[in-house]
Amino acid sequence: MSILATLLLVGFGANAIQAQGKPNQGLQNQKVCKSDPKGCIVVMPHDPVSVGTLLDLTGPASTGGIIDTDAVLLALEEEGAIAGHALQRVSRSDGCDGSENSVAIAGAKDLAAANVLGIIGTTCSGAAKQAVTHVTGDLGITMFSPSNTNPSLTEADSHLPFYARAFNDNTQAIADANYAHDHLNVTKVAIVRDSTSLYSMGLAEAFEADVSSLGITVITIVDEDCSANNCNDPQTHASTVNTILAAGTPDLIFSPYNGAPDGVGLILAVRGHSELDQTRMMGGDSLDDNALASGGQDFTGAGTKAEGFLASGPPANPASFVNKYQQRFGTAPSAFSGIAYDEAKILIKAATSVMTKQGDMKGNSILLFPRTALYQALLATSGYEGVMGTYDCSDPNSNLGDCLSRVQITINEVQNGSFVQVFP
């Protein structure tokens, strides 16, 4: 059982964690803290430096979220400590929940109470918007996401405060559209999207614009509600399939759901209609999950009916990272684990660069991390060589805070029960 699995047994209630050593509020009057608009994270003598994770441990994207949470642990174990204070991970679930009473909000409140240095999260874009808007933005807690991709989160007029991530869906949608046009020879496409998901709507809208610019006809767009309905159930998609058939027979169905269970439901529904036997199916990075084909922890996969399904995603984790992750946790990393690992290390590097170390009367160290300065240091990251590539959080050719914007998006296909990269 992984350390995360042990943590999950403890529960996620507000009382499940207490702040490590109540920080002396008088220390906020120190010059370095007083001059920062959001004050400092204060780590008292003998207390660990806590790094939070707010990834999906309980919802539709939990297969990858749990794995990515352990990738953060791996990074912290390698770093060991900051100025003699041990690093520890504190984990909560975002539930892949973008609702107003979001699991992500409760998780963010827990992490704020735990005096975390920053948060690696969220898994899902809608959850990020809720957590930052209601909790972390006002408090000045830096959030750094490995897998949020909705463009609006880092656009100039809607940039979430104290927030950064890897890349956005504009990059992904172009790759998906080009592959459909250049390699699948698609001329007609149907789009199915979850109207309650910020991620699903954003990627679907970007894909629609990109395929249209390539001369591909969008014959229908079908909105579903996967928050109110069980999209893992093929019956939920019956009317969707009927709508598609009424519009004609598309060469491709594009369906950017939040997680593998929802994708499985549509695959099974579509493959139950012989008229769509020759229609290809494609999703975004959230469906780049082998559980979609082989079955996951809490749902049944699509099995052989998933053969040929396509999903875009970040580049494959390098073999050196895969090997050490498997040695530590006994399982393979997810598509986003390498990014989560890199981001944890970037957060530690940024924090160390702005840290002030003081001593108490007994000569024990107290660490002060000014919150705004920490976030600014993270945004100033440039030329950082991580396992997944070069990070530049202020790349003038992308949104501020899109730190891996020049990433090469891959296209992956289910072959014999698992995803295999087919492009590039």
Residue pairs with C-beta under 8 A, 6 or more apart in sequence:
2 66
2 70
2 329
3 70
3 73
3 89
4 57
4 66
4 69
4 70
4 73
4 91
5 66
7 91
8 57
10 16
12 58
12 92
12 93
12 103
12 106
12 107
12 110
14 106
14 109
14 110
14 113
16 110
17 90
17 110
17 113
17 114
18 113
18 114
19 113
19 114
19 115
20 43
20 44
20 47
20 48
20 50
20 114
20 115
21 43
21 44
21 45
21 46
21 47
22 44
23 42
23 43
23 44
23 115
24 42
24 44
27 33
27 40
27 42
27 358
27 366
27 368
28 34
28 39
28 40
28 42
30 40
30 356
30 358
30 368
32 40
32 356
32 368
32 370
33 39
33 40
33 42
33 368
33 370
35 370
36 370
36 371
36 372
36 373
37 140
37 372
38 139
38 140
38 370
38 371
38 372
39 140
39 370
39 371
40 368
40 369
40 370
40 371
41 115
41 116
41 117
41 368
41 369
41 371
41 374
42 115
42 366
42 367
42 368
42 369
43 49
43 85
43 115
43 366
43 367
43 368
43 369
44 366
45 360
45 362
45 364
45 365
45 366
46 364
47 85
48 85
48 86
48 87
48 88
49 81
49 82
49 85
49 86
49 87
49 88
49 117
49 351
49 367
50 88
50 89
50 90
50 114
50 115
50 116
50 117
51 72
51 76
51 87
51 88
51 89
51 90
51 116
51 117
51 118
51 119
51 120
51 344
51 347
51 348
52 89
52 90
52 91
52 92
52 111
52 114
52 116
52 117
52 118
52 119
52 120
52 121
52 141
53 68
53 69
53 72
53 89
53 90
53 91
53 92
53 119
53 120
53 121
54 92
54 93
54 94
54 104
54 107
54 108
54 111
54 119
54 120
54 121
54 122
54 127
54 131
54 143
55 65
55 66
55 68
55 69
55 91
55 93
55 94
55 120
55 121
55 122
55 123
55 340
56 62
56 64
56 65
56 66
56 93
56 94
56 95
56 96
56 122
56 123
56 124
56 127
56 259
57 65
57 66
57 69
57 91
57 92
57 93
57 95
58 93
58 95
58 103
59 65
59 93
59 94
59 95
59 96
59 97
59 103
59 124
59 258
59 259
60 96
60 226
60 257
60 258
60 259
60 260
60 261
60 262
61 96
61 123
61 124
61 258
61 259
61 260
61 286
62 93
62 96
62 259
62 297
62 298
63 259
63 260
63 289
63 291
63 296
63 297
63 334
64 123
64 147
64 286
64 289
64 334
64 335
64 336
64 337
65 93
65 94
65 96
65 123
67 329
67 331
67 332
67 333
67 334
67 337
68 123
68 146
68 147
68 333
68 334
68 336
68 337
68 340
69 89
69 91
69 340
70 325
70 328
70 329
70 337
71 325
71 333
71 334
71 337
71 338
71 340
71 341
71 344
72 89
72 120
72 340
72 341
72 343
72 344
73 89
74 324
74 325
74 328
74 329
74 341
75 340
75 341
75 342
75 344
75 345
75 348
76 87
76 88
76 89
76 344
76 348
77 87
77 328
78 345
79 87
79 344
79 345
79 348
80 86
80 87
81 87
82 348
82 351
82 352
82 355
82 367
83 352
83 355
83 357
83 365
83 367
84 365
85 365
85 367
87 348
90 111
90 114
90 116
92 106
92 107
92 108
92 110
92 111
93 103
93 104
93 107
94 102
94 103
94 104
94 107
94 121
94 122
94 123
94 124
94 127
94 128
94 131
95 102
95 103
95 104
95 107
95 127
96 123
96 124
96 126
96 127
96 258
96 259
97 103
97 104
97 124
97 126
97 127
97 130
98 104
98 124
98 125
98 126
98 127
98 129
98 130
98 196
98 197
98 198
99 126
99 130
99 196
99 227
100 130
102 126
102 127
102 130
102 131
102 134
103 127
104 122
104 127
104 128
104 130
104 131
105 130
105 131
105 134
105 135
107 131
108 119
108 131
108 132
108 134
108 135
108 136
108 141
109 135
111 119
111 141
112 135
112 136
112 139
112 141
116 141
117 347
117 348
117 351
117 369
117 374
118 141
118 142
118 143
118 144
118 347
118 351
118 374
118 378
119 136
119 141
119 142
119 143
119 144
120 144
120 145
120 146
120 340
120 343
120 344
120 347
121 127
121 128
121 131
121 143
121 144
121 145
122 128
122 131
122 143
122 145
122 148
123 145
123 146
123 147
123 148
124 147
124 148
124 197
124 198
124 199
124 258
124 286
125 148
125 149
125 150
125 153
125 197
125 198
125 199
125 202
126 150
126 196
126 197
126 198
126 199
128 143
128 145
128 148
128 153
128 160
128 163
128 165
129 150
129 153
129 160
129 198
131 143
132 143
132 160
132 161
132 162
132 163
133 160
135 141
136 142
136 143
136 162
136 163
137 160
137 161
137 162
137 163
138 161
139 371
140 161
140 162
140 371
140 372
140 375
141 162
141 371
142 162
142 163
142 164
142 347
142 350
142 371
142 374
142 375
142 378
143 160
143 162
143 163
143 164
144 163
144 164
144 165
144 343
144 346
144 347
144 378
145 163
145 164
145 165
145 166
145 343
146 165
146 166
146 336
146 337
146 339
146 340
146 343
147 165
147 166
147 285
147 286
147 336
147 339
148 165
148 199
149 165
149 166
149 167
149 168
149 169
149 172
149 199
149 202
149 203
149 284
149 285
150 168
150 169
150 198
150 199
150 202
150 203
151 168
151 169
151 170
151 202
151 206
151 399
152 158
152 198
152 202
153 159
153 160
153 163
153 165
153 168
154 160
154 163
154 164
154 165
154 168
154 399
154 400
154 401
154 402
155 399
156 399
156 400
159 399
159 400
159 401
162 371
162 375
163 401
164 378
164 379
164 393
164 401
164 402
164 403
165 401
165 402
165 403
166 314
166 336
166 339
166 343
166 402
166 403
166 404
166 407
167 314
167 398
167 402
167 404
167 405
167 407
168 398
168 399
168 402
168 405
169 199
169 202
169 203
169 206
169 284
170 206
171 405
171 407
171 409
172 203
172 206
172 284
172 285
172 312
172 409
173 203
173 206
173 207
173 209
173 210
174 206
174 210
174 409
175 312
175 409
175 411
176 207
176 210
176 254
176 282
176 284
176 312
176 409
176 411
177 207
177 210
177 211
177 213
177 214
177 216
178 210
178 214
179 310
179 312
179 411
179 423
180 186
180 189
180 211
180 216
180 252
180 254
180 282
181 211
181 214
181 215
181 216
183 411
183 423
184 251
184 252
184 280
185 251
186 211
186 216
186 251
186 252
186 280
187 215
187 216
187 217
187 251
188 216
188 217
188 219
188 248
188 249
188 250
188 251
188 252
189 211
189 216
189 217
189 218
189 219
189 250
189 251
189 252
189 253
189 254
190 218
190 219
190 220
190 221
190 222
190 244
190 247
190 250
190 252
190 253
190 254
191 204
191 207
191 208
191 218
191 220
191 221
191 222
191 253
191 254
191 255
192 221
192 222
192 224
192 237
192 240
192 244
192 253
192 254
192 255
192 266
193 200
193 201
193 204
193 221
193 222
193 223
193 224
193 255
193 256
194 200
194 201
194 223
194 224
194 225
194 226
194 227
194 231
194 257
194 258
194 262
195 201
195 223
195 224
195 225
196 225
196 226
196 227
196 228
197 226
197 257
197 258
199 256
199 258
199 284
199 286
200 256
200 257
200 258
203 256
203 284
204 221
204 254
204 256
207 254
207 256
208 218
208 221
211 218
212 218
219 244
219 247
219 248
219 250
220 243
220 244
220 246
220 247
220 250
222 240
222 243
222 244
224 231
224 236
224 237
224 240
226 257
226 258
226 262
229 236
230 236
230 265
231 237
231 257
231 261
231 262
231 265
231 266
232 261
232 262
232 264
232 265
232 299
233 265
234 265
234 266
234 268
234 269
234 272
235 269
236 265
236 269
237 265
237 266
237 269
237 270
238 269
240 266
240 269
241 269
241 270
241 272
241 273
241 276
244 250
244 253
244 276
245 273
245 275
245 276
249 275
249 276
249 278
249 279
250 279
251 278
251 279
251 280
252 279
252 280
252 281
252 282
253 266
253 270
253 276
253 279
253 280
253 281
253 282
254 282
254 283
255 263
255 266
255 281
255 282
255 283
255 287
256 283
256 284
256 286
256 287
257 263
257 266
257 283
257 286
257 287
258 286
259 286
259 287
259 289
260 286
260 287
260 289
260 291
260 292
260 296
260 299
260 301
261 296
261 298
261 299
263 283
263 287
263 292
263 302
263 309
264 292
264 299
264 300
264 301
264 302
264 306
266 281
267 281
267 292
267 302
267 305
267 306
267 309
268 302
268 305
270 276
270 279
270 281
271 277
271 302
271 305
280 308
280 310
281 308
281 309
281 310
282 309
282 310
282 311
282 312
283 309
283 310
283 311
283 312
284 311
284 312
284 313
285 311
285 312
285 313
285 314
285 335
285 336
287 309
287 311
288 311
288 312
288 313
288 335
288 412
288 419
289 296
289 311
289 334
289 335
289 419
290 417
290 418
290 419
291 297
291 299
291 301
292 301
292 302
292 306
292 309
292 311
292 414
293 301
293 302
293 303
293 306
293 307
293 309
293 414
293 417
293 418
293 419
294 301
294 303
294 417
294 418
295 301
295 303
302 309
303 417
304 417
306 414
306 417
307 414
307 415
307 416
308 413
308 414
309 413
309 414
310 411
310 412
310 413
310 414
310 422
311 411
311 412
311 419
312 409
312 410
312 411
312 412
313 335
313 409
313 410
313 412
314 335
314 336
314 338
314 339
314 388
314 404
314 407
314 409
314 410
315 388
315 389
315 407
315 408
315 409
315 410
316 335
316 410
316 421
317 325
317 333
317 335
317 337
317 338
317 387
317 388
318 338
318 387
318 388
320 387
321 333
321 337
321 338
321 341
321 387
322 332
322 333
325 331
325 332
325 333
325 337
326 332
326 333
338 386
338 387
338 388
339 386
339 388
339 404
341 386
341 387
342 384
342 386
342 387
342 388
342 391
343 403
345 386
346 378
346 381
346 384
346 386
346 391
346 403
347 378
349 381
349 384
350 374
350 377
350 378
350 380
350 381
351 369
351 374
351 377
353 377
354 369
354 370
354 373
354 374
354 377
355 367
355 368
355 369
356 367
356 368
356 369
356 370
357 365
357 366
357 367
357 368
358 365
358 366
358 367
358 368
359 365
359 366
360 366
378 393
379 393
379 394
379 400
379 401
380 393
380 394
381 391
381 392
381 393
381 394
381 403
382 391
382 392
382 393
382 394
383 390
383 391
383 392
384 390
384 391
384 392
385 391
388 404
388 407
389 404
389 406
389 407
390 404
390 406
391 403
391 404
392 403
392 405
392 406
393 400
393 401
393 402
393 403
394 400
395 402
395 403
395 405
395 406
397 405
397 406
398 405
398 406
399 405
408 424
410 421
410 423
410 424
411 421
411 422
411 423
412 419
412 420
412 421
412 422
413 419
413 420
413 422
414 420
